[in-house]
């Protein structure tokens, strides 16, 4: 038997995580790019072994080439879930990554995989104790006949501290699923919250709902699939809808949103 040894320097790696739970996804997904090649390793990372314009980097071991400069080149990858539990998406990665071992903890380091959040599809498997929001998004003068809107970003925000709890994206049918894990079963109310603050009226001891705000944004000329990172980045610029909701553990809220 002839054993051939092949040595090659990798250019970076992608690690897919669940948007709702932030847990790494270990089963295989379909990932491709017209200008780069990847291999899936035993840890479930998608390792970039080749990228157009970086051939000299793939072959350099003692010291990386000086050109191109760090993050000078941009590469777009498309990710799809064969089981359709997650929405397809685009992700943009800038190469080359920083090869300095002293910077291994930095987000742009060659030694740190780029985390890529996968957003749930409408067919995602749900846990019985998750709070969820299902939204149907359309656009047109008549909600009854308005066509579906794809690529809108829906955020669920804690009304108390404005923290983003979760987000989801409408698919090609205009359907979006937002999973909000961690909503407490019970929550202690403020014992001093009676009217006027004089304690004459007792506040409820426990509440089992969480007040949140649903926000929807829609970027102009949204193609499919989308890059959720760009949608999240530009959410405030393109925000179109804001509404109040109350979530409870294990309960699903359904909303219909028509954009005019």
VENTA-V59974 format. One record per residue. N is the residue number from 1. RES is the residue in three letters. OMEGA is omega in whole degrees, 0 to 359 (* if undefined). NEAR is the number of other ideal C-beta (glycine too) atoms within 10 Angstrom. Layout:
BEGIN
N_RES_OMEGA_NEAR / N_RES_OMEGA_NEAR
END
This chain:
BEGIN
1_UNK_180_2 / 2_UNK_178_3 / 3_UNK_179_4 / 4_UNK_180_4 / 5_UNK_180_4 / 6_UNK_179_4 / 7_UNK_182_6 / 8_UNK_178_12 / 9_UNK_180_14 / 10_UNK_186_17 / 11_UNK_181_25 / 12_UNK_180_26 / 13_UNK_175_21 / 14_UNK_176_21 / 15_UNK_182_15 / 16_UNK_179_25 / 17_UNK_176_14 / 18_UNK_183_18 / 19_UNK_185_21 / 20_UNK_187_25 / 21_UNK_182_13 / 22_UNK_177_10 / 23_UNK_179_8 / 24_UNK_177_14 / 25_UNK_187_18 / 26_UNK_179_8 / 27_UNK_188_10 / 28_UNK_173_13 / 29_UNK_176_19 / 30_UNK_181_10 / 31_UNK_179_18 / 32_UNK_177_11 / 33_UNK_178_19 / 34_UNK_185_9 / 35_UNK_180_14 / 36_UNK_177_22 / 37_UNK_182_14 / 38_UNK_172_21 / 39_UNK_178_13 / 40_UNK_181_14 / 41_UNK_185_11 / 42_UNK_179_5 / 43_UNK_181_11 / 44_UNK_176_16 / 45_UNK_175_19 / 46_UNK_189_21 / 47_UNK_180_17 / 48_UNK_183_25 / 49_UNK_180_14 / 50_UNK_173_17 / 51_UNK_180_21 / 52_UNK_179_13 / 53_UNK_182_15 / 54_UNK_180_24 / 55_UNK_181_11 / 56_UNK_178_13 / 57_UNK_181_21 / 58_UNK_185_16 / 59_UNK_183_11 / 60_UNK_182_13 / 61_UNK_183_9 / 62_UNK_180_4 / 63_UNK_179_7 / 64_UNK_177_19 / 65_UNK_180_12 / 66_UNK_182_7 / 67_UNK_356_10 / 68_UNK_180_14 / 69_UNK_180_8 / 70_UNK_178_15 / 71_UNK_182_13 / 72_UNK_183_12 / 73_UNK_182_18 / 74_UNK_181_10 / 75_UNK_181_20 / 76_UNK_179_13 / 77_UNK_175_22 / 78_UNK_184_15 / 79_UNK_178_21 / 80_UNK_179_15 / 81_UNK_180_20 / 82_UNK_180_9 / 83_UNK_177_13 / 84_UNK_173_13 / 85_UNK_177_16 / 86_UNK_179_21 / 87_UNK_171_28 / 88_UNK_181_19 / 89_UNK_170_24 / 90_UNK_172_18 / 91_UNK_180_22 / 92_UNK_180_12 / 93_UNK_178_22 / 94_UNK_179_14 / 95_UNK_358_22 / 96_UNK_177_23 / 97_UNK_181_26 / 98_UNK_183_18 / 99_UNK_183_17 / 100_UNK_180_13 / 101_UNK_179_9 / 102_UNK_180_8 / 103_UNK_187_15 / 104_UNK_181_12 / 105_UNK_183_8 / 106_UNK_183_13 / 107_UNK_181_10 / 108_UNK_183_16 / 109_UNK_174_18 / 110_UNK_184_23 / 111_UNK_179_15 / 112_UNK_178_17 / 113_UNK_177_19 / 114_UNK_177_21 / 115_UNK_180_13 / 116_UNK_182_22 / 117_UNK_176_18 / 118_UNK_185_22 / 119_UNK_186_25 / 120_UNK_170_22 / 121_UNK_180_19 / 122_UNK_181_16 / 123_UNK_182_13 / 124_UNK_176_21 / 125_UNK_185_7 / 126_UNK_172_14 / 127_UNK_186_11 / 128_UNK_183_6 / 129_UNK_176_12 / 130_UNK_166_19 / 131_UNK_182_25 / 132_UNK_174_24 / 133_UNK_173_22 / 134_UNK_182_15 / 135_UNK_173_21 / 136_UNK_188_18 / 137_UNK_177_27 / 138_UNK_178_19 / 139_UNK_179_17 / 140_UNK_182_14 / 141_UNK_181_8 / 142_UNK_182_9 / 143_UNK_183_14 / 144_UNK_182_7 / 145_UNK_183_8 / 146_UNK_180_16 / 147_UNK_180_9 / 148_UNK_179_16 / 149_UNK_177_24 / 150_UNK_173_21 / 151_UNK_174_23 / 152_UNK_179_27 / 153_UNK_178_25 / 154_UNK_178_24 / 155_UNK_171_21 / 156_UNK_188_25 / 157_UNK_177_18 / 158_UNK_183_16 / 159_UNK_184_13 / 160_UNK_185_9 / 161_UNK_179_6 / 162_UNK_177_8 / 163_UNK_176_10 / 164_UNK_182_12 / 165_UNK_184_20 / 166_UNK_175_24 / 167_UNK_179_24 / 168_UNK_185_29 / 169_UNK_178_26 / 170_UNK_182_27 / 171_UNK_184_24 / 172_UNK_174_13 / 173_UNK_182_12 / 174_UNK_182_21 / 175_UNK_179_18 / 176_UNK_175_29 / 177_UNK_176_23 / 178_UNK_181_25 / 179_UNK_181_22 / 180_UNK_177_21 / 181_UNK_173_17 / 182_UNK_175_13 / 183_UNK_185_23 / 184_UNK_177_13 / 185_UNK_175_10 / 186_UNK_181_11 / 187_UNK_180_11 / 188_UNK_176_11 / 189_UNK_179_13 / 190_UNK_183_8 / 191_UNK_182_11 / 192_UNK_187_9 / 193_UNK_177_12 / 194_UNK_182_13 / 195_UNK_178_9 / 196_UNK_177_7 / 197_UNK_183_8 / 198_UNK_176_8 / 199_UNK_181_12 / 200_UNK_180_8 / 201_UNK_183_9 / 202_UNK_173_10 / 203_UNK_177_14 / 204_UNK_181_11 / 205_UNK_183_9 / 206_UNK_170_10 / 207_UNK_182_15 / 208_UNK_174_15 / 209_UNK_180_16 / 210_UNK_178_21 / 211_UNK_181_12 / 212_UNK_176_25 / 213_UNK_175_15 / 214_UNK_176_19 / 215_UNK_178_19 / 216_UNK_175_23 / 217_UNK_180_19 / 218_UNK_178_19 / 219_UNK_179_17 / 220_UNK_176_5 / 221_UNK_181_5 / 222_UNK_175_18 / 223_UNK_181_10 / 224_UNK_359_12 / 225_UNK_183_18 / 226_UNK_170_21 / 227_UNK_183_18 / 228_UNK_179_22 / 229_UNK_178_14 / 230_UNK_179_15 / 231_UNK_178_23 / 232_UNK_182_15 / 233_UNK_185_10 / 234_UNK_186_13 / 235_UNK_183_18 / 236_UNK_181_8 / 237_UNK_186_8 / 238_UNK_182_15 / 239_UNK_184_14 / 240_UNK_188_15 / 241_UNK_172_17 / 242_UNK_179_11 / 243_UNK_181_11 / 244_UNK_177_9 / 245_UNK_171_17 / 246_UNK_181_14 / 247_UNK_175_23 / 248_UNK_180_15 / 249_UNK_178_18 / 250_UNK_183_13 / 251_UNK_178_15 / 252_UNK_174_13 / 253_UNK_178_18 / 254_UNK_179_9 / 255_UNK_174_17 / 256_UNK_183_11 / 257_UNK_176_21 / 258_UNK_179_17 / 259_UNK_180_15 / 260_UNK_*_10
END
